Amino acid sequence: MAHQLSLDKPAVYHIEIQGTLSPQWAEYLGGLEINISHQQDPSLTTLKGEITDQAALMGILNSLYNLGFPLRVVEYHPS
């Protein structure tokens, strides 16, 4: 049986942004794992982890937007 995605349940997401986001932002962004790749120009930052619900996901995406990072990928990963 496939995992049922819900607005109010935790889920694991992979988010990719253009640019370098300091790992110091991890706690502010819900404890997501932050990895930076300098193999491309411009660099890419990936954030991955469990997010409590879709409202929290939107908060994270809004924070990244307000910090000026272009969004490349938002991907749900079933548990």
mmCIF file of the N, C-alpha and C atoms, coordinates in Angstrom:
data_MODEL
# 
_entry.id   MODEL 
# 
loop_
_atom_site.group_PDB 
_atom_site.id 
_atom_site.type_symbol 
_atom_site.label_atom_id 
_atom_site.label_alt_id 
_atom_site.label_comp_id 
_atom_site.label_asym_id 
_atom_site.label_entity_id 
_atom_site.label_seq_id 
_atom_site.pdbx_PDB_ins_code 
_atom_site.Cartn_x 
_atom_site.Cartn_y 
_atom_site.Cartn_z 
_atom_site.occupancy 
_atom_site.B_iso_or_equiv 
_atom_site.pdbx_formal_charge 
_atom_site.auth_seq_id 
_atom_site.auth_comp_id 
_atom_site.auth_asym_id 
_atom_site.auth_atom_id 
_atom_site.pdbx_PDB_model_num 
ATOM 1   N N  . MET A 1 1  ? 0.845  -1.190 0.000   1.00 0.00 ? 1  MET A N  1 
ATOM 2   C CA . MET A 1 1  ? 0.000  0.000  0.000   1.00 0.00 ? 1  MET A CA 1 
ATOM 3   C C  . MET A 1 1  ? 0.885  1.246  0.000   1.00 0.00 ? 1  MET A C  1 
ATOM 4   N N  . ALA A 1 2  ? 0.587  2.196  -0.846  1.00 0.00 ? 2  ALA A N  1 
ATOM 5   C CA . ALA A 1 2  ? 1.355  3.429  -0.946  1.00 0.00 ? 2  ALA A CA 1 
ATOM 6   C C  . ALA A 1 2  ? 1.094  4.322  0.256   1.00 0.00 ? 2  ALA A C  1 
ATOM 7   N N  . HIS A 1 3  ? 2.126  5.080  0.619   1.00 0.00 ? 3  HIS A N  1 
ATOM 8   C CA . HIS A 1 3  ? 2.008  6.029  1.724   1.00 0.00 ? 3  HIS A CA 1 
ATOM 9   C C  . HIS A 1 3  ? 1.087  7.166  1.314   1.00 0.00 ? 3  HIS A C  1 
ATOM 10  N N  . GLN A 1 4  ? 0.146  7.500  2.152   1.00 0.00 ? 4  GLN A N  1 
ATOM 11  C CA . GLN A 1 4  ? -0.827 8.562  1.878   1.00 0.00 ? 4  GLN A CA 1 
ATOM 12  C C  . GLN A 1 4  ? -0.260 9.902  2.340   1.00 0.00 ? 4  GLN A C  1 
ATOM 13  N N  . LEU A 1 5  ? 0.025  10.797 1.420   1.00 0.00 ? 5  LEU A N  1 
ATOM 14  C CA . LEU A 1 5  ? 0.500  12.134 1.741   1.00 0.00 ? 5  LEU A CA 1 
ATOM 15  C C  . LEU A 1 5  ? -0.653 12.948 2.283   1.00 0.00 ? 5  LEU A C  1 
ATOM 16  N N  . SER A 1 6  ? -0.386 13.715 3.346   1.00 0.00 ? 6  SER A N  1 
ATOM 17  C CA . SER A 1 6  ? -1.434 14.481 4.010   1.00 0.00 ? 6  SER A CA 1 
ATOM 18  C C  . SER A 1 6  ? -0.908 15.875 4.351   1.00 0.00 ? 6  SER A C  1 
ATOM 19  N N  . LEU A 1 7  ? -1.807 16.844 4.422   1.00 0.00 ? 7  LEU A N  1 
ATOM 20  C CA . LEU A 1 7  ? -1.413 18.211 4.777   1.00 0.00 ? 7  LEU A CA 1 
ATOM 21  C C  . LEU A 1 7  ? -0.905 18.328 6.207   1.00 0.00 ? 7  LEU A C  1 
ATOM 22  N N  . ASP A 1 8  ? -1.414 17.478 7.097   1.00 0.00 ? 8  ASP A N  1 
ATOM 23  C CA . ASP A 1 8  ? -1.121 17.650 8.523   1.00 0.00 ? 8  ASP A CA 1 
ATOM 24  C C  . ASP A 1 8  ? -0.288 16.533 9.142   1.00 0.00 ? 8  ASP A C  1 
ATOM 25  N N  . LYS A 1 9  ? 0.438  15.777 8.330   1.00 0.00 ? 9  LYS A N  1 
ATOM 26  C CA . LYS A 1 9  ? 1.288  14.693 8.822   1.00 0.00 ? 9  LYS A CA 1 
ATOM 27  C C  . LYS A 1 9  ? 2.742  14.946 8.415   1.00 0.00 ? 9  LYS A C  1 
ATOM 28  N N  . PRO A 1 10 ? 3.698  14.427 9.197   1.00 0.00 ? 10 PRO A N  1 
ATOM 29  C CA . PRO A 1 10 ? 5.108  14.588 8.828   1.00 0.00 ? 10 PRO A CA 1 
ATOM 30  C C  . PRO A 1 10 ? 5.439  13.829 7.547   1.00 0.00 ? 10 PRO A C  1 
ATOM 31  N N  . ALA A 1 11 ? 6.417  14.349 6.832   1.00 0.00 ? 11 ALA A N  1 
ATOM 32  C CA . ALA A 1 11 ? 6.895  13.706 5.612   1.00 0.00 ? 11 ALA A CA 1 
ATOM 33  C C  . ALA A 1 11 ? 8.343  14.124 5.377   1.00 0.00 ? 11 ALA A C  1 
ATOM 34  N N  . VAL A 1 12 ? 9.060  13.308 4.630   1.00 0.00 ? 12 VAL A N  1 
ATOM 35  C CA . VAL A 1 12 ? 10.454 13.604 4.298   1.00 0.00 ? 12 VAL A CA 1 
ATOM 36  C C  . VAL A 1 12 ? 10.493 14.310 2.946   1.00 0.00 ? 12 VAL A C  1 
ATOM 37  N N  . TYR A 1 13 ? 11.274 15.397 2.903   1.00 0.00 ? 13 TYR A N  1 
ATOM 38  C CA . TYR A 1 13 ? 11.408 16.184 1.684   1.00 0.00 ? 13 TYR A CA 1 
ATOM 39  C C  . TYR A 1 13 ? 12.870 16.418 1.353   1.00 0.00 ? 13 TYR A C  1 
ATOM 40  N N  . HIS A 1 14 ? 13.124 16.579 0.071   1.00 0.00 ? 14 HIS A N  1 
ATOM 41  C CA . HIS A 1 14 ? 14.424 16.978 -0.472  1.00 0.00 ? 14 HIS A CA 1 
ATOM 42  C C  . HIS A 1 14 ? 14.180 18.319 -1.151  1.00 0.00 ? 14 HIS A C  1 
ATOM 43  N N  . ILE A 1 15 ? 14.913 19.337 -0.727  1.00 0.00 ? 15 ILE A N  1 
ATOM 44  C CA . ILE A 1 15 ? 14.777 20.686 -1.294  1.00 0.00 ? 15 ILE A CA 1 
ATOM 45  C C  . ILE A 1 15 ? 16.143 21.082 -1.835  1.00 0.00 ? 15 ILE A C  1 
ATOM 46  N N  . GLU A 1 16 ? 16.165 21.613 -3.043  1.00 0.00 ? 16 GLU A N  1 
ATOM 47  C CA . GLU A 1 16 ? 17.423 22.061 -3.641  1.00 0.00 ? 16 GLU A CA 1 
ATOM 48  C C  . GLU A 1 16 ? 17.282 23.520 -4.030  1.00 0.00 ? 16 GLU A C  1 
ATOM 49  N N  . ILE A 1 17 ? 18.271 24.322 -3.623  1.00 0.00 ? 17 ILE A N  1 
ATOM 50  C CA . ILE A 1 17 ? 18.278 25.744 -3.949  1.00 0.00 ? 17 ILE A CA 1 
ATOM 51  C C  . ILE A 1 17 ? 19.586 26.097 -4.632  1.00 0.00 ? 17 ILE A C  1 
ATOM 52  N N  . GLN A 1 18 ? 19.568 27.185 -5.365  1.00 0.00 ? 18 GLN A N  1 
ATOM 53  C CA . GLN A 1 18 ? 20.776 27.692 -6.008  1.00 0.00 ? 18 GLN A CA 1 
ATOM 54  C C  . GLN A 1 18 ? 21.476 28.623 -5.023  1.00 0.00 ? 18 GLN A C  1 
ATOM 55  N N  . GLY A 1 19 ? 22.757 28.414 -4.821  1.00 0.00 ? 19 GLY A N  1 
ATOM 56  C CA . GLY A 1 19 ? 23.528 29.247 -3.913  1.00 0.00 ? 19 GLY A CA 1 
ATOM 57  C C  . GLY A 1 19 ? 23.989 28.463 -2.697  1.00 0.00 ? 19 GLY A C  1 
ATOM 58  N N  . THR A 1 20 ? 24.699 29.138 -1.825  1.00 0.00 ? 20 THR A N  1 
ATOM 59  C CA . THR A 1 20 ? 25.276 28.511 -0.643  1.00 0.00 ? 20 THR A CA 1 
ATOM 60  C C  . THR A 1 20 ? 24.557 29.000 0.603   1.00 0.00 ? 20 THR A C  1 
ATOM 61  N N  . LEU A 1 21 ? 23.864 28.085 1.261   1.00 0.00 ? 21 LEU A N  1 
ATOM 62  C CA . LEU A 1 21 ? 23.181 28.374 2.522   1.00 0.00 ? 21 LEU A CA 1 
ATOM 63  C C  . LEU A 1 21 ? 24.036 27.814 3.651   1.00 0.00 ? 21 LEU A C  1 
ATOM 64  N N  . SER A 1 22 ? 24.408 28.660 4.585   1.00 0.00 ? 22 SER A N  1 
ATOM 65  C CA . SER A 1 22 ? 25.243 28.226 5.702   1.00 0.00 ? 22 SER A CA 1 
ATOM 66  C C  . SER A 1 22 ? 24.545 27.135 6.509   1.00 0.00 ? 22 SER A C  1 
ATOM 67  N N  . PRO A 1 23 ? 25.289 26.091 6.905   1.00 0.00 ? 23 PRO A N  1 
ATOM 68  C CA . PRO A 1 23 ? 24.716 25.043 7.762   1.00 0.00 ? 23 PRO A CA 1 
ATOM 69  C C  . PRO A 1 23 ? 24.185 25.578 9.095   1.00 0.00 ? 23 PRO A C  1 
ATOM 70  N N  . GLN A 1 24 ? 24.578 26.785 9.468   1.00 0.00 ? 24 GLN A N  1 
ATOM 71  C CA . GLN A 1 24 ? 24.068 27.398 10.700  1.00 0.00 ? 24 GLN A CA 1 
ATOM 72  C C  . GLN A 1 24 ? 22.554 27.621 10.646  1.00 0.00 ? 24 GLN A C  1 
ATOM 73  N N  . TRP A 1 25 ? 21.970 27.605 9.468   1.00 0.00 ? 25 TRP A N  1 
ATOM 74  C CA . TRP A 1 25 ? 20.527 27.792 9.310   1.00 0.00 ? 25 TRP A CA 1 
ATOM 75  C C  . TRP A 1 25 ? 19.731 26.508 9.590   1.00 0.00 ? 25 TRP A C  1 
ATOM 76  N N  . ALA A 1 26 ? 20.403 25.388 9.766   1.00 0.00 ? 26 ALA A N  1 
ATOM 77  C CA . ALA A 1 26 ? 19.732 24.094 9.910   1.00 0.00 ? 26 ALA A CA 1 
ATOM 78  C C  . ALA A 1 26 ? 18.692 24.103 11.033  1.00 0.00 ? 26 ALA A C  1 
ATOM 79  N N  . GLU A 1 27 ? 19.052 24.588 12.199  1.00 0.00 ? 27 GLU A N  1 
ATOM 80  C CA . GLU A 1 27 ? 18.108 24.583 13.323  1.00 0.00 ? 27 GLU A CA 1 
ATOM 81  C C  . GLU A 1 27 ? 16.904 25.480 13.035  1.00 0.00 ? 27 GLU A C  1 
ATOM 82  N N  . TYR A 1 28 ? 17.149 26.653 12.475  1.00 0.00 ? 28 TYR A N  1 
ATOM 83  C CA . TYR A 1 28 ? 16.062 27.572 12.145  1.00 0.00 ? 28 TYR A CA 1 
ATOM 84  C C  . TYR A 1 28 ? 15.104 26.960 11.123  1.00 0.00 ? 28 TYR A C  1 
ATOM 85  N N  . LEU A 1 29 ? 15.631 26.116 10.241  1.00 0.00 ? 29 LEU A N  1 
ATOM 86  C CA . LEU A 1 29 ? 14.819 25.489 9.192   1.00 0.00 ? 29 LEU A CA 1 
ATOM 87  C C  . LEU A 1 29 ? 14.340 24.098 9.597   1.00 0.00 ? 29 LEU A C  1 
ATOM 88  N N  . GLY A 1 30 ? 14.075 23.899 10.857  1.00 0.00 ? 30 GLY A N  1 
ATOM 89  C CA . GLY A 1 30 ? 13.457 22.665 11.330  1.00 0.00 ? 30 GLY A CA 1 
ATOM 90  C C  . GLY A 1 30 ? 14.407 21.496 11.494  1.00 0.00 ? 30 GLY A C  1 
ATOM 91  N N  . GLY A 1 31 ? 15.698 21.767 11.579  1.00 0.00 ? 31 GLY A N  1 
ATOM 92  C CA . GLY A 1 31 ? 16.659 20.688 11.766  1.00 0.00 ? 31 GLY A CA 1 
ATOM 93  C C  . GLY A 1 31 ? 16.991 19.917 10.508  1.00 0.00 ? 31 GLY A C  1 
ATOM 94  N N  . LEU A 1 32 ? 16.714 20.487 9.355   1.00 0.00 ? 32 LEU A N  1 
ATOM 95  C CA . LEU A 1 32 ? 17.023 19.800 8.101   1.00 0.00 ? 32 LEU A CA 1 
ATOM 96  C C  . LEU A 1 32 ? 18.527 19.661 7.917   1.00 0.00 ? 32 LEU A C  1 
ATOM 97  N N  . GLU A 1 33 ? 18.930 18.561 7.294   1.00 0.00 ? 33 GLU A N  1 
ATOM 98  C CA . GLU A 1 33 ? 20.333 18.340 6.930   1.00 0.00 ? 33 GLU A CA 1 
ATOM 99  C C  . GLU A 1 33 ? 20.652 19.239 5.746   1.00 0.00 ? 33 GLU A C  1 
ATOM 100 N N  . ILE A 1 34 ? 21.756 19.982 5.838   1.00 0.00 ? 34 ILE A N  1 
ATOM 101 C CA . ILE A 1 34 ? 22.144 20.909 4.781   1.00 0.00 ? 34 ILE A CA 1 
ATOM 102 C C  . ILE A 1 34 ? 23.465 20.443 4.179   1.00 0.00 ? 34 ILE A C  1 
ATOM 103 N N  . ASN A 1 35 ? 23.477 20.257 2.862   1.00 0.00 ? 35 ASN A N  1 
ATOM 104 C CA . ASN A 1 35 ? 24.688 19.871 2.130   1.00 0.00 ? 35 ASN A CA 1 
ATOM 105 C C  . ASN A 1 35 ? 24.905 20.853 0.993   1.00 0.00 ? 35 ASN A C  1 
ATOM 106 N N  . ILE A 1 36 ? 26.160 21.245 0.820   1.00 0.00 ? 36 ILE A N  1 
ATOM 107 C CA . ILE A 1 36 ? 26.511 22.221 -0.213  1.00 0.00 ? 36 ILE A CA 1 
ATOM 108 C C  . ILE A 1 36 ? 27.407 21.562 -1.249  1.00 0.00 ? 36 ILE A C  1 
ATOM 109 N N  . SER A 1 37 ? 27.097 21.776 -2.518  1.00 0.00 ? 37 SER A N  1 
ATOM 110 C CA . SER A 1 37 ? 27.914 21.271 -3.612  1.00 0.00 ? 37 SER A CA 1 
ATOM 111 C C  . SER A 1 37 ? 28.504 22.455 -4.367  1.00 0.00 ? 37 SER A C  1 
ATOM 112 N N  . HIS A 1 38 ? 29.823 22.520 -4.387  1.00 0.00 ? 38 HIS A N  1 
ATOM 113 C CA . HIS A 1 38 ? 30.512 23.586 -5.119  1.00 0.00 ? 38 HIS A CA 1 
ATOM 114 C C  . HIS A 1 38 ? 30.981 23.092 -6.484  1.00 0.00 ? 38 HIS A C  1 
ATOM 115 N N  . GLN A 1 39 ? 30.477 21.918 -6.898  1.00 0.00 ? 39 GLN A N  1 
ATOM 116 C CA . GLN A 1 39 ? 30.901 21.340 -8.172  1.00 0.00 ? 39 GLN A CA 1 
ATOM 117 C C  . GLN A 1 39 ? 30.284 22.056 -9.367  1.00 0.00 ? 39 GLN A C  1 
ATOM 118 N N  . GLN A 1 40 ? 29.293 22.885 -9.113  1.00 0.00 ? 40 GLN A N  1 
ATOM 119 C CA . GLN A 1 40 ? 28.653 23.642 -10.185 1.00 0.00 ? 40 GLN A CA 1 
ATOM 120 C C  . GLN A 1 40 ? 28.821 25.126 -9.898  1.00 0.00 ? 40 GLN A C  1 
ATOM 121 N N  . ASP A 1 41 ? 28.650 25.926 -10.912 1.00 0.00 ? 41 ASP A N  1 
ATOM 122 C CA . ASP A 1 41 ? 28.685 27.368 -10.732 1.00 0.00 ? 41 ASP A CA 1 
ATOM 123 C C  . ASP A 1 41 ? 27.381 27.928 -11.267 1.00 0.00 ? 41 ASP A C  1 
ATOM 124 N N  . PRO A 1 42 ? 26.517 28.458 -10.455 1.00 0.00 ? 42 PRO A N  1 
ATOM 125 C CA . PRO A 1 42 ? 26.687 28.686 -9.016  1.00 0.00 ? 42 PRO A CA 1 
ATOM 126 C C  . PRO A 1 42 ? 26.530 27.389 -8.213  1.00 0.00 ? 42 PRO A C  1 
ATOM 127 N N  . SER A 1 43 ? 26.961 27.440 -6.964  1.00 0.00 ? 43 SER A N  1 
ATOM 128 C CA . SER A 1 43 ? 26.864 26.271 -6.093  1.00 0.00 ? 43 SER A CA 1 
ATOM 129 C C  . SER A 1 43 ? 25.403 25.932 -5.810  1.00 0.00 ? 43 SER A C  1 
ATOM 130 N N  . LEU A 1 44 ? 25.184 24.701 -5.360  1.00 0.00 ? 44 LEU A N  1 
ATOM 131 C CA . LEU A 1 44 ? 23.842 24.234 -5.002  1.00 0.00 ? 44 LEU A CA 1 
ATOM 132 C C  . LEU A 1 44 ? 23.840 23.798 -3.545  1.00 0.00 ? 44 LEU A C  1 
ATOM 133 N N  . THR A 1 45 ? 22.741 24.058 -2.877  1.00 0.00 ? 45 THR A N  1 
ATOM 134 C CA . THR A 1 45 ? 22.554 23.591 -1.508  1.00 0.00 ? 45 THR A CA 1 
ATOM 135 C C  . THR A 1 45 ? 21.343 22.677 -1.492  1.00 0.00 ? 45 THR A C  1 
ATOM 136 N N  . THR A 1 46 ? 21.485 21.519 -0.848  1.00 0.00 ? 46 THR A N  1 
ATOM 137 C CA . THR A 1 46 ? 20.351 20.620 -0.674  1.00 0.00 ? 46 THR A CA 1 
ATOM 138 C C  . THR A 1 46 ? 20.006 20.538 0.804   1.00 0.00 ? 46 THR A C  1 
ATOM 139 N N  . LEU A 1 47 ? 18.715 20.497 1.055   1.00 0.00 ? 47 LEU A N  1 
ATOM 140 C CA . LEU A 1 47 ? 18.192 20.345 2.405   1.00 0.00 ? 47 LEU A CA 1 
ATOM 141 C C  . LEU A 1 47 ? 17.333 19.095 2.398   1.00 0.00 ? 47 LEU A C  1 
ATOM 142 N N  . LYS A 1 48 ? 17.501 18.250 3.406   1.00 0.00 ? 48 LYS A N  1 
ATOM 143 C CA . LYS A 1 48 ? 16.739 17.020 3.435   1.00 0.00 ? 48 LYS A CA 1 
ATOM 144 C C  . LYS A 1 48 ? 16.389 16.666 4.872   1.00 0.00 ? 48 LYS A C  1 
ATOM 145 N N  . GLY A 1 49 ? 15.176 16.156 5.045   1.00 0.00 ? 49 GLY A N  1 
ATOM 146 C CA . GLY A 1 49 ? 14.773 15.693 6.361   1.00 0.00 ? 49 GLY A CA 1 
ATOM 147 C C  . GLY A 1 49 ? 13.271 15.658 6.499   1.00 0.00 ? 49 GLY A C  1 
ATOM 148 N N  . GLU A 1 50 ? 12.841 15.243 7.683   1.00 0.00 ? 50 GLU A N  1 
ATOM 149 C CA . GLU A 1 50 ? 11.405 15.170 7.962   1.00 0.00 ? 50 GLU A CA 1 
ATOM 150 C C  . GLU A 1 50 ? 10.895 16.546 8.362   1.00 0.00 ? 50 GLU A C  1 
ATOM 151 N N  . ILE A 1 51 ? 9.798  16.927 7.750   1.00 0.00 ? 51 ILE A N  1 
ATOM 152 C CA . ILE A 1 51 ? 9.138  18.196 8.040   1.00 0.00 ? 51 ILE A CA 1 
ATOM 153 C C  . ILE A 1 51 ? 7.782  17.870 8.638   1.00 0.00 ? 51 ILE A C  1 
ATOM 154 N N  . THR A 1 52 ? 7.427  18.560 9.719   1.00 0.00 ? 52 THR A N  1 
ATOM 155 C CA . THR A 1 52 ? 6.261  18.182 10.528  1.00 0.00 ? 52 THR A CA 1 
ATOM 156 C C  . THR A 1 52 ? 4.944  18.166 9.766   1.00 0.00 ? 52 THR A C  1 
ATOM 157 N N  . ASP A 1 53 ? 4.752  19.078 8.841   1.00 0.00 ? 53 ASP A N  1 
ATOM 158 C CA . ASP A 1 53 ? 3.516  19.111 8.047   1.00 0.00 ? 53 ASP A CA 1 
ATOM 159 C C  . ASP A 1 53 ? 3.724  20.082 6.887   1.00 0.00 ? 53 ASP A C  1 
ATOM 160 N N  . GLN A 1 54 ? 2.699  20.235 6.055   1.00 0.00 ? 54 GLN A N  1 
ATOM 161 C CA . GLN A 1 54 ? 2.857  21.077 4.875   1.00 0.00 ? 54 GLN A CA 1 
ATOM 162 C C  . GLN A 1 54 ? 2.902  22.564 5.223   1.00 0.00 ? 54 GLN A C  1 
ATOM 163 N N  . ALA A 1 55 ? 2.318  22.957 6.352   1.00 0.00 ? 55 ALA A N  1 
ATOM 164 C CA . ALA A 1 55 ? 2.435  24.354 6.790   1.00 0.00 ? 55 ALA A CA 1 
ATOM 165 C C  . ALA A 1 55 ? 3.892  24.674 7.111   1.00 0.00 ? 55 ALA A C  1 
ATOM 166 N N  . ALA A 1 56 ? 4.585  23.737 7.772   1.00 0.00 ? 56 ALA A N  1 
ATOM 167 C CA . ALA A 1 56 ? 6.005  23.924 8.073   1.00 0.00 ? 56 ALA A CA 1 
ATOM 168 C C  . ALA A 1 56 ? 6.828  23.945 6.784   1.00 0.00 ? 56 ALA A C  1 
ATOM 169 N N  . LEU A 1 57 ? 6.468  23.103 5.822   1.00 0.00 ? 57 LEU A N  1 
ATOM 170 C CA . LEU A 1 57 ? 7.147  23.109 4.525   1.00 0.00 ? 57 LEU A CA 1 
ATOM 171 C C  . LEU A 1 57 ? 7.016  24.488 3.871   1.00 0.00 ? 57 LEU A C  1 
ATOM 172 N N  . MET A 1 58 ? 5.829  25.044 3.890   1.00 0.00 ? 58 MET A N  1 
ATOM 173 C CA . MET A 1 58 ? 5.621  26.371 3.305   1.00 0.00 ? 58 MET A CA 1 
ATOM 174 C C  . MET A 1 58 ? 6.427  27.433 4.046   1.00 0.00 ? 58 MET A C  1 
ATOM 175 N N  . GLY A 1 59 ? 6.527  27.309 5.363   1.00 0.00 ? 59 GLY A N  1 
ATOM 176 C CA . GLY A 1 59 ? 7.338  28.241 6.140   1.00 0.00 ? 59 GLY A CA 1 
ATOM 177 C C  . GLY A 1 59 ? 8.804  28.179 5.744   1.00 0.00 ? 59 GLY A C  1 
ATOM 178 N N  . ILE A 1 60 ? 9.314  26.962 5.537   1.00 0.00 ? 60 ILE A N  1 
ATOM 179 C CA . ILE A 1 60 ? 10.705 26.788 5.109   1.00 0.00 ? 60 ILE A CA 1 
ATOM 180 C C  . ILE A 1 60 ? 10.915 27.383 3.722   1.00 0.00 ? 60 ILE A C  1 
ATOM 181 N N  . LEU A 1 61 ? 10.006 27.094 2.809   1.00 0.00 ? 61 LEU A N  1 
ATOM 182 C CA . LEU A 1 61 ? 10.122 27.635 1.445   1.00 0.00 ? 61 LEU A CA 1 
ATOM 183 C C  . LEU A 1 61 ? 10.052 29.160 1.453   1.00 0.00 ? 61 LEU A C  1 
ATOM 184 N N  . ASN A 1 62 ? 9.181  29.724 2.263   1.00 0.00 ? 62 ASN A N  1 
ATOM 185 C CA . ASN A 1 62 ? 9.089  31.185 2.378   1.00 0.00 ? 62 ASN A CA 1 
ATOM 186 C C  . ASN A 1 62 ? 10.374 31.773 2.955   1.00 0.00 ? 62 ASN A C  1 
ATOM 187 N N  . SER A 1 63 ? 10.956 31.098 3.942   1.00 0.00 ? 63 SER A N  1 
ATOM 188 C CA . SER A 1 63 ? 12.223 31.570 4.519   1.00 0.00 ? 63 SER A CA 1 
ATOM 189 C C  . SER A 1 63 ? 13.323 31.575 3.472   1.00 0.00 ? 63 SER A C  1 
ATOM 190 N N  . LEU A 1 64 ? 13.412 30.504 2.688   1.00 0.00 ? 64 LEU A N  1 
ATOM 191 C CA . LEU A 1 64 ? 14.426 30.443 1.636   1.00 0.00 ? 64 LEU A CA 1 
ATOM 192 C C  . LEU A 1 64 ? 14.209 31.540 0.601   1.00 0.00 ? 64 LEU A C  1 
ATOM 193 N N  . TYR A 1 65 ? 12.954 31.806 0.257   1.00 0.00 ? 65 TYR A N  1 
ATOM 194 C CA . TYR A 1 65 ? 12.631 32.881 -0.679  1.00 0.00 ? 65 TYR A CA 1 
ATOM 195 C C  . TYR A 1 65 ? 13.055 34.236 -0.103  1.00 0.00 ? 65 TYR A C  1 
ATOM 196 N N  . ASN A 1 66 ? 12.720 34.466 1.169   1.00 0.00 ? 66 ASN A N  1 
ATOM 197 C CA . ASN A 1 66 ? 13.067 35.739 1.812   1.00 0.00 ? 66 ASN A CA 1 
ATOM 198 C C  . ASN A 1 66 ? 14.569 35.940 1.943   1.00 0.00 ? 66 ASN A C  1 
ATOM 199 N N  . LEU A 1 67 ? 15.323 34.840 2.009   1.00 0.00 ? 67 LEU A N  1 
ATOM 200 C CA . LEU A 1 67 ? 16.780 34.924 2.055   1.00 0.00 ? 67 LEU A CA 1 
ATOM 201 C C  . LEU A 1 67 ? 17.386 35.109 0.665   1.00 0.00 ? 67 LEU A C  1 
ATOM 202 N N  . GLY A 1 68 ? 16.553 35.035 -0.379  1.00 0.00 ? 68 GLY A N  1 
ATOM 203 C CA . GLY A 1 68 ? 17.003 35.299 -1.746  1.00 0.00 ? 68 GLY A CA 1 
ATOM 204 C C  . GLY A 1 68 ? 17.560 34.105 -2.491  1.00 0.00 ? 68 GLY A C  1 
ATOM 205 N N  . PHE A 1 69 ? 17.144 32.885 -2.101  1.00 0.00 ? 69 PHE A N  1 
ATOM 206 C CA . PHE A 1 69 ? 17.639 31.681 -2.774  1.00 0.00 ? 69 PHE A CA 1 
ATOM 207 C C  . PHE A 1 69 ? 16.631 31.186 -3.802  1.00 0.00 ? 69 PHE A C  1 
ATOM 208 N N  . PRO A 1 70 ? 17.023 31.099 -5.075  1.00 0.00 ? 70 PRO A N  1 
ATOM 209 C CA . PRO A 1 70 ? 16.136 30.528 -6.086  1.00 0.00 ? 70 PRO A CA 1 
ATOM 210 C C  . PRO A 1 70 ? 15.908 29.033 -5.816  1.00 0.00 ? 70 PRO A C  1 
ATOM 211 N N  . LEU A 1 71 ? 14.676 28.624 -5.896  1.00 0.00 ? 71 LEU A N  1 
ATOM 212 C CA . LEU A 1 71 ? 14.274 27.243 -5.654  1.00 0.00 ? 71 LEU A CA 1 
ATOM 213 C C  . LEU A 1 71 ? 14.452 26.432 -6.928  1.00 0.00 ? 71 LEU A C  1 
ATOM 214 N N  . ARG A 1 72 ? 15.102 25.256 -6.819  1.00 0.00 ? 72 ARG A N  1 
ATOM 215 C CA . ARG A 1 72 ? 15.297 24.381 -7.976  1.00 0.00 ? 72 ARG A CA 1 
ATOM 216 C C  . ARG A 1 72 ? 14.435 23.120 -7.889  1.00 0.00 ? 72 ARG A C  1 
ATOM 217 N N  . VAL A 1 73 ? 14.354 22.504 -6.696  1.00 0.00 ? 73 VAL A N  1 
ATOM 218 C CA . VAL A 1 73 ? 13.646 21.244 -6.546  1.00 0.00 ? 73 VAL A CA 1 
ATOM 219 C C  . VAL A 1 73 ? 12.986 21.176 -5.176  1.00 0.00 ? 73 VAL A C  1 
ATOM 220 N N  . VAL A 1 74 ? 11.742 20.694 -5.148  1.00 0.00 ? 74 VAL A N  1 
ATOM 221 C CA . VAL A 1 74 ? 11.079 20.265 -3.905  1.00 0.00 ? 74 VAL A CA 1 
ATOM 222 C C  . VAL A 1 74 ? 10.510 18.905 -4.204  1.00 0.00 ? 74 VAL A C  1 
ATOM 223 N N  . GLU A 1 75 ? 10.975 17.904 -3.481  1.00 0.00 ? 75 GLU A N  1 
ATOM 224 C CA . GLU A 1 75 ? 10.579 16.533 -3.780  1.00 0.00 ? 75 GLU A CA 1 
ATOM 225 C C  . GLU A 1 75 ? 10.194 15.798 -2.502  1.00 0.00 ? 75 GLU A C  1 
ATOM 226 N N  . TYR A 1 76 ? 9.039  15.177 -2.542  1.00 0.00 ? 76 TYR A N  1 
ATOM 227 C CA . TYR A 1 76 ? 8.541  14.344 -1.443  1.00 0.00 ? 76 TYR A CA 1 
ATOM 228 C C  . TYR A 1 76 ? 9.165  12.961 -1.553  1.00 0.00 ? 76 TYR A C  1 
ATOM 229 N N  . HIS A 1 77 ? 9.604  12.434 -0.427  1.00 0.00 ? 77 HIS A N  1 
ATOM 230 C CA . HIS A 1 77 ? 10.169 11.079 -0.378  1.00 0.00 ? 77 HIS A CA 1 
ATOM 231 C C  . HIS A 1 77 ? 9.308  10.218 0.542   1.00 0.00 ? 77 HIS A C  1 
ATOM 232 N N  . PRO A 1 78 ? 8.569  9.260  -0.001  1.00 0.00 ? 78 PRO A N  1 
ATOM 233 C CA . PRO A 1 78 ? 7.756  8.395  0.853   1.00 0.00 ? 78 PRO A CA 1 
ATOM 234 C C  . PRO A 1 78 ? 8.643  7.631  1.836   1.00 0.00 ? 78 PRO A C  1 
ATOM 235 N N  . SER A 1 79 ? 8.130  7.425  3.038   1.00 0.00 ? 79 SER A N  1 
ATOM 236 C CA . SER A 1 79 ? 8.898  6.697  4.059   1.00 0.00 ? 79 SER A CA 1 
ATOM 237 C C  . SER A 1 79 ? 8.951  5.226  3.753   1.00 0.00 ? 79 SER A C  1 
# 
